[in-house]
Amino acid sequence: MTLLKTTLEFRANSEEEANGIMEQYKKEATEKGYTLGSAGYVYKSKKSGEEAWVVKIVQNFCGVWDE
């Protein structure tokens, strides 16, 4: 069995924190043997004033036919 990709989602409390999470995974990509398939965040808010940024990271480890 071979791991092809993983999708990670995090909750950040600020836009700066969301950007920091994405930068961290971009830097780690070559060290940990994956490519970054996608990285982005979505802003969420509630009527009560609560805010959150949901960060989504896709790590690609290899393709279907890679050895």
C-alpha positions, 0 to 999 in steps of 0.5 A: 500500500502506498500513500498518495496524498493527505488533506489537512484542515486547521482552524486559525484565529486570525488571517496572519495565523492562517498564512503562517500555517500555509507558509510552514507547510510550504517550507516543510514540503521538500524536507518531508518528501511531498509536494503541496497540491494546494493550500488556502483558507476560507474566512468564516464568521458568526452573527455573534461576532466570532471569526475563524479561518479554515486552512486546507492543505493538500500534501501529494506524496506520489502519483498513482503510477509512481514507484 
